[in-house]
């Protein structure tokens, strides 16, 4: 077996990175038992050993390894980006196997099937391309200490995509079809679920108008598909406090619009303000309502909570902003833990004397807010989790990873 045939490739599409990972120690360049990443041909191979980043000894075998070999993905280095893992023969290893349904007349979905991940073919006149008729979801799979996999409240995602489909005039899979599709896709990709506490497998369902349509009308045909990717933390700070800036001119959503459903164009509206904020060193943007321009709505891709005198307050949704599943779970957990929770309009001025501020979402889970810059004034909330957010984060993540008993029946275990 040649050295090149012992290498696996990992493509980080979003950041144009291209790594090769050794399936076994490379004896020629392996010094002191270190593992290394090598650049792909024809780029000159680097012999630099990333001793500070990669383990000094062979990592433990993944419970779902191939032929006794660990996938050797550096789970502890994962960030929140799309990763495509391939063999050197360029045959996909089901990292992102798809399960999709195709509608027929009457809005009934055909039986789904797993396919190798790859490009899909769409008509230039597809409804999703011309009129944005599409929805997406996001959920995660976690590995338990024993190797089984947990899904967290997948039926809530199914209900939310059905709610969005009604708003977008689209047929949708049933809750049972959605959950079974998620389960099948995760199990087909189980070897890529990161080790416990090293990340998660992000699951992205898509429902889109794939049929050709020229006039402004619902598409005649729809496709439902799911792909996955192992991910780490959403914010580069990890669970360190993030720094937000309040946006005054651009808005996240408007009353009567589609901000309350997870439509494909939902996040496109945040890109301008978010890019400007990150260029100035902020982690993300906190948006105000578009009518009064004084009430908090949400951060670009997550909901926000403030804590004052042990009372937890979060902006009321009322159909304007997407109802987050993690947000709902945090509210439920907080009430179980004995905290008072208020859902109401929250004026931006209430940030001035808040004890804690934190964000929640499927991707971010729970992230403490270290500072918010408002009208050129920086409001600081500490250097990590506050007492309340720490308690909620601890309870929620232990539930998601199966470390405590699930008395709410929120998790679905796959073996």
C-alpha positions as CSV (number, residue, x, y, z in Angstrom):
1,X,0.0,0.0,0.0
2,X,1.5,3.3,-1.0
3,X,1.6,6.3,1.3
4,X,-1.0,8.2,-0.7
5,X,-3.4,5.3,-0.5
6,X,-3.2,5.5,3.3
7,X,-4.5,9.1,3.3
8,X,-8.0,10.3,3.6
9,X,-9.0,13.7,2.4
10,X,-11.2,16.2,4.3
11,X,-12.5,19.1,2.4
12,X,-13.6,22.2,4.4
13,X,-15.7,23.7,1.6
14,X,-16.7,27.0,3.3
15,X,-13.2,28.1,4.0
16,X,-11.5,26.6,0.9
17,X,-9.3,24.4,3.1
18,X,-8.2,21.0,1.8
19,X,-6.5,18.7,4.3
20,X,-5.2,15.1,4.1
21,X,-5.4,13.0,7.2
22,X,-3.3,9.9,7.8
23,X,-5.2,6.7,8.3
24,X,-2.1,5.3,10.0
25,X,1.0,7.0,11.4
26,X,3.2,8.2,8.5
27,X,6.5,6.6,9.4
28,X,8.6,8.7,7.1
29,X,7.6,12.0,8.6
30,X,6.3,10.8,12.0
31,X,8.5,12.1,14.7
32,X,8.0,11.3,18.4
33,X,4.7,9.6,17.7
34,X,3.1,12.8,16.5
35,X,0.3,12.9,14.0
36,X,0.5,15.4,11.1
37,X,-1.6,16.9,8.4
38,X,-0.1,17.0,4.9
39,X,-1.1,19.2,2.0
40,X,-2.4,17.4,-1.1
41,X,-0.5,17.0,-4.3
42,X,0.6,18.9,-6.4
43,X,1.2,21.3,-3.5
44,X,4.5,20.6,-1.8
45,X,4.0,18.3,1.2
46,X,4.6,20.0,4.5
47,X,6.5,18.1,7.2
48,X,5.5,20.5,10.0
49,X,4.3,18.6,13.0
50,X,1.3,20.2,14.7
51,X,2.4,19.1,18.1
52,X,0.3,21.6,19.9
53,X,-2.9,20.7,18.1
54,X,-2.9,17.0,17.4
55,X,-2.6,14.1,19.9
56,X,0.9,12.7,20.6
57,X,-0.3,9.2,20.4
58,X,-2.8,7.2,18.4
59,X,-6.4,8.5,19.2
60,X,-8.8,5.9,20.6
61,X,-10.8,4.0,18.1
62,X,-14.2,5.5,17.2
63,X,-17.1,3.2,18.0
64,X,-18.1,3.3,14.4
65,X,-14.7,3.0,12.8
66,X,-14.1,1.4,9.4
67,X,-12.3,-1.9,9.4
68,X,-11.0,-1.3,12.9
69,X,-9.5,2.0,12.0
70,X,-10.7,5.3,13.5
71,X,-11.8,7.9,10.9
72,X,-9.1,10.1,12.5
73,X,-11.0,13.3,12.0
74,X,-9.5,15.8,14.4
75,X,-12.8,16.2,16.3
76,X,-11.3,18.4,18.9
77,X,-10.4,21.0,16.2
78,X,-13.8,21.1,14.5
79,X,-15.4,24.5,13.9
80,X,-18.9,25.1,12.5
81,X,-18.3,24.6,8.8
82,X,-19.3,22.0,6.2
83,X,-16.8,19.1,6.0
84,X,-16.8,16.6,3.2
85,X,-14.6,13.5,3.8
86,X,-13.5,11.4,0.9
87,X,-11.2,8.5,0.2
88,X,-8.2,9.0,-2.1
89,X,-10.2,7.3,-4.9
90,X,-12.7,10.1,-4.5
91,X,-15.5,7.7,-3.6
92,X,-17.7,9.4,-1.0
93,X,-17.7,7.7,2.4
94,X,-21.3,8.6,3.2
95,X,-20.3,11.6,5.3
96,X,-23.2,13.4,3.8
97,X,-25.5,10.7,2.5
98,X,-28.8,12.2,1.5
99,X,-32.3,10.9,2.1
100,X,-34.9,12.6,0.0
101,X,-38.5,12.4,-0.9
102,X,-40.0,13.5,-4.2
103,X,-43.7,14.6,-4.4
104,X,-46.1,13.2,-6.9
105,X,-49.6,14.5,-7.8
106,X,-51.7,15.1,-4.8
107,X,-48.8,16.2,-2.6
108,X,-47.7,12.7,-1.5
109,X,-44.1,11.9,-1.1
110,X,-42.5,8.9,-2.6
111,X,-40.5,6.5,-0.5
112,X,-37.2,8.0,0.4
113,X,-33.8,6.6,-0.3
114,X,-30.2,7.1,0.7
115,X,-27.9,8.4,-2.0
116,X,-24.2,9.3,-2.2
117,X,-23.7,12.9,-1.4
118,X,-23.2,15.0,-4.5
119,X,-24.6,17.9,-6.6
120,X,-28.2,17.8,-7.5
121,X,-29.8,18.8,-10.8
122,X,-32.4,21.5,-10.9
123,X,-34.2,23.3,-13.7
124,X,-33.1,27.0,-14.1
125,X,-36.8,27.6,-13.6
126,X,-37.1,25.8,-10.3
127,X,-39.3,27.5,-7.8
128,X,-36.6,27.6,-5.2
129,X,-34.1,29.3,-7.5
130,X,-36.5,32.0,-8.8
131,X,-38.9,32.7,-6.0
132,X,-37.1,31.3,-2.9
133,X,-39.8,28.7,-2.2
134,X,-37.8,26.6,0.2
135,X,-37.3,25.8,3.9
136,X,-34.4,24.4,5.9
137,X,-34.1,23.0,9.4
138,X,-31.2,22.3,11.7
139,X,-30.7,19.8,14.5
140,X,-27.9,17.8,16.0
141,X,-26.9,14.2,16.9
142,X,-24.7,13.5,19.9
143,X,-22.7,10.5,20.9
144,X,-23.2,9.0,24.3
145,X,-20.3,7.6,26.4
146,X,-21.3,4.1,25.4
147,X,-21.4,4.8,21.7
148,X,-25.1,5.1,21.1
149,X,-26.4,8.3,19.4
150,X,-28.9,10.7,20.7
151,X,-31.2,13.0,18.7
152,X,-32.7,16.0,20.6
153,X,-36.4,16.7,20.1
154,X,-36.5,15.9,16.3
155,X,-40.3,15.9,16.3
156,X,-40.1,19.7,17.1
157,X,-38.1,20.3,13.9
158,X,-40.7,18.2,12.0
159,X,-43.5,20.3,13.4
160,X,-41.7,23.6,12.6
161,X,-41.0,22.6,9.0
162,X,-44.6,21.7,8.6
163,X,-45.6,25.1,10.0
164,X,-43.2,26.8,7.6
165,X,-44.5,24.8,4.7
166,X,-48.0,26.0,5.3
167,X,-46.8,29.6,5.1
168,X,-44.8,28.9,1.9
169,X,-47.6,26.9,0.2
170,X,-45.6,23.7,0.1
171,X,-46.4,20.1,0.9
172,X,-44.4,18.7,3.8
173,X,-43.4,15.3,5.1
174,X,-45.3,14.0,8.1
175,X,-43.7,14.1,11.5
176,X,-43.1,10.4,11.2
177,X,-41.6,10.7,7.8
178,X,-39.3,13.5,8.9
179,X,-38.0,11.7,12.0
180,X,-37.5,8.4,10.1
181,X,-35.5,10.3,7.4
182,X,-33.3,11.9,10.0
183,X,-32.7,8.6,11.8
184,X,-31.8,6.9,8.5
185,X,-29.4,9.6,7.4
186,X,-27.7,9.8,10.8
187,X,-27.2,6.0,11.0
188,X,-25.8,6.0,7.5
189,X,-23.3,8.5,8.7
190,X,-22.8,7.3,12.3
191,X,-19.0,6.9,11.9
192,X,-18.7,10.7,11.6
193,X,-20.5,11.5,14.8
194,X,-17.8,13.1,17.0
195,X,-16.6,11.6,20.2
196,X,-18.6,12.6,23.3
197,X,-18.0,16.3,24.2
198,X,-15.9,16.8,21.1
199,X,-18.7,18.1,18.9
200,X,-21.8,16.9,17.2
201,X,-23.2,15.8,13.9
202,X,-25.1,18.7,12.4
203,X,-28.2,17.7,10.5
204,X,-29.6,19.9,7.7
205,X,-33.0,19.0,6.2
206,X,-34.1,20.9,3.1
207,X,-37.6,21.2,1.6
208,X,-37.7,23.0,-1.7
209,X,-39.7,23.7,-4.8
210,X,-37.7,21.8,-7.3
211,X,-40.3,21.8,-10.1
212,X,-40.1,24.3,-13.0
213,X,-42.3,27.4,-12.7
214,X,-42.2,30.7,-14.5
215,X,-45.2,32.6,-13.3
216,X,-45.3,33.6,-9.6
217,X,-47.0,30.5,-8.2
218,X,-46.2,27.4,-6.1
219,X,-43.9,24.9,-7.8
220,X,-45.4,21.8,-9.2
221,X,-42.9,19.4,-7.6
222,X,-40.9,19.4,-4.4
223,X,-37.8,17.7,-3.0
224,X,-37.0,16.9,0.6
225,X,-33.4,16.0,1.4
226,X,-31.1,15.7,4.4
227,X,-27.3,16.0,4.6
228,X,-25.0,16.1,7.6
229,X,-21.6,17.3,8.7
230,X,-19.6,16.9,11.9
231,X,-19.2,20.3,13.6
232,X,-17.7,22.0,16.6
233,X,-18.6,25.4,18.2
234,X,-20.6,27.9,16.1
235,X,-18.8,30.9,17.5
236,X,-15.0,30.9,17.3
237,X,-15.0,31.8,21.0
238,X,-16.5,28.4,21.8
239,X,-18.2,28.8,25.2
240,X,-16.2,31.9,26.0
241,X,-18.3,35.1,26.1
242,X,-19.3,36.6,22.7
243,X,-19.4,40.3,22.0
244,X,-22.4,41.8,20.2
245,X,-23.3,45.1,18.7
246,X,-26.8,46.6,18.4
247,X,-27.9,47.3,14.8
248,X,-30.1,50.4,14.4
249,X,-30.7,50.6,10.6
250,X,-31.0,47.1,9.2
251,X,-33.7,44.7,10.5
252,X,-34.0,41.0,11.0
253,X,-37.7,40.7,10.3
254,X,-40.9,42.6,9.8
255,X,-44.5,42.1,11.0
256,X,-46.4,40.0,8.6
257,X,-43.3,38.8,6.8
258,X,-41.6,35.4,6.8
259,X,-39.1,35.9,9.7
260,X,-41.2,33.5,11.7
261,X,-40.5,30.5,9.5
262,X,-37.2,29.0,8.6
263,X,-37.3,29.9,4.9
264,X,-34.3,29.6,2.7
265,X,-33.8,33.4,2.5
266,X,-34.2,33.8,6.2
267,X,-30.5,34.4,7.0
268,X,-29.6,36.3,3.8
269,X,-30.9,39.5,5.5
270,X,-28.3,39.3,8.2
271,X,-25.2,39.1,6.0
272,X,-24.6,42.8,5.4
273,X,-24.8,43.8,9.1
274,X,-23.1,40.7,10.3
275,X,-20.1,41.2,7.9
276,X,-19.7,44.8,9.0
277,X,-19.8,43.8,12.7
278,X,-17.3,41.0,12.3
279,X,-15.0,43.4,10.4
280,X,-15.0,45.6,13.5
281,X,-14.2,42.7,15.9
282,X,-17.7,41.8,17.1
283,X,-19.0,38.2,17.2
284,X,-22.4,39.0,15.9
285,X,-25.3,41.5,15.7
286,X,-28.3,42.1,18.0
287,X,-31.3,43.4,16.0
288,X,-34.1,45.7,17.1
289,X,-37.7,45.6,16.0
290,X,-38.5,47.3,12.7
291,X,-41.5,49.3,13.9
292,X,-40.4,51.0,17.1
293,X,-36.7,50.4,16.7
294,X,-36.3,50.0,20.5
295,X,-37.3,46.4,21.3
296,X,-34.9,43.5,21.2
297,X,-35.6,40.8,18.6
298,X,-32.7,38.3,18.2
299,X,-29.1,37.8,17.2
300,X,-28.4,36.8,13.5
301,X,-29.0,33.1,14.1
302,X,-30.0,32.7,17.7
303,X,-32.4,34.0,20.3
304,X,-31.4,36.2,23.3
305,X,-32.2,36.1,27.0
306,X,-31.5,38.6,29.7
307,X,-31.4,37.9,33.5
308,X,-32.1,40.4,36.2
309,X,-32.6,39.5,39.9
310,X,-32.9,35.8,38.9
311,X,-35.8,36.6,36.5
312,X,-35.2,35.3,33.0
313,X,-36.7,37.5,30.2
314,X,-36.8,36.8,26.4
315,X,-38.4,38.8,23.6
316,X,-41.9,37.7,22.7
317,X,-42.0,35.9,19.3
318,X,-45.6,36.7,18.1
319,X,-44.9,35.2,14.7
320,X,-42.2,37.8,13.7
321,X,-39.1,35.9,14.7
322,X,-38.4,32.2,14.2
323,X,-39.4,30.3,17.3
324,X,-36.2,28.5,18.3
325,X,-36.4,24.9,19.6
326,X,-33.5,25.5,21.9
327,X,-35.2,28.7,23.1
328,X,-38.3,26.7,23.9
329,X,-36.2,24.0,25.7
330,X,-34.3,26.6,27.7
331,X,-37.6,28.1,28.8
332,X,-38.9,24.7,29.8
333,X,-35.7,23.8,31.7
334,X,-35.6,27.2,33.5
335,X,-39.2,26.7,34.7
336,X,-38.4,23.1,35.9
337,X,-35.3,24.5,37.7
338,X,-37.6,27.0,39.5
339,X,-36.8,30.2,37.7
340,X,-39.4,32.8,36.7
341,X,-39.5,33.2,32.9
342,X,-41.1,36.2,31.1
343,X,-41.8,36.4,27.4
344,X,-42.6,40.0,26.6
345,X,-41.3,43.0,24.7
346,X,-37.9,43.8,26.0
347,X,-36.7,47.4,25.5
348,X,-33.1,47.8,24.5
349,X,-32.6,50.0,27.5
350,X,-33.1,47.0,29.8
351,X,-29.6,45.9,28.7
352,X,-28.2,48.7,30.8
353,X,-28.8,47.0,34.2
354,X,-29.1,43.3,33.2
355,X,-27.1,40.8,35.4
356,X,-26.5,38.3,32.6
357,X,-27.2,38.0,28.9
358,X,-26.9,34.8,26.9
359,X,-27.9,33.4,23.5
360,X,-29.5,30.1,22.5
361,X,-29.9,28.2,19.3
362,X,-29.4,24.8,17.7
363,X,-26.0,25.7,16.4
364,X,-24.8,27.9,19.4
365,X,-26.5,25.8,22.1
366,X,-26.1,28.3,24.9
367,X,-23.5,31.1,24.6
368,X,-22.7,33.7,27.3
369,X,-22.6,37.3,26.1
370,X,-19.6,39.2,27.5
371,X,-20.5,42.6,26.1
372,X,-23.0,44.5,24.0
373,X,-22.1,47.7,22.3
374,X,-25.1,50.1,22.2
375,X,-25.0,53.7,20.9
376,X,-21.2,53.6,21.1
377,X,-21.4,52.4,24.8
378,X,-20.0,49.0,25.7
379,X,-22.0,47.2,28.3
380,X,-20.1,44.3,30.0
381,X,-21.6,41.3,31.6
382,X,-18.6,39.3,32.8
383,X,-16.0,36.9,31.5
384,X,-18.0,33.8,31.2
385,X,-21.3,32.2,32.1
386,X,-23.3,33.8,34.9
387,X,-24.9,31.8,37.7
388,X,-28.2,31.3,35.9
389,X,-26.9,30.7,32.3
390,X,-24.3,28.2,33.7
391,X,-27.0,26.2,35.4
392,X,-29.2,26.2,32.3
393,X,-26.3,25.3,30.0
394,X,-25.2,22.5,32.3
395,X,-28.7,21.0,32.4
396,X,-29.4,21.3,28.7
397,X,-26.1,19.9,27.4
398,X,-26.2,17.0,29.9
399,X,-29.6,16.1,28.6
400,X,-28.5,16.4,25.0
401,X,-25.5,14.1,25.6
402,X,-27.4,11.6,27.7
403,X,-25.4,12.3,30.9
404,X,-28.5,12.7,33.1
405,X,-31.9,11.0,33.1
406,X,-34.3,12.4,30.5
407,X,-37.5,12.8,32.5
408,X,-39.0,15.0,29.8
409,X,-38.6,12.3,27.1
410,X,-36.9,14.8,24.8
411,X,-34.1,12.6,23.4
412,X,-34.4,9.8,20.9
413,X,-31.6,7.1,21.2
414,X,-30.2,5.3,18.2
415,X,-28.0,2.3,18.5
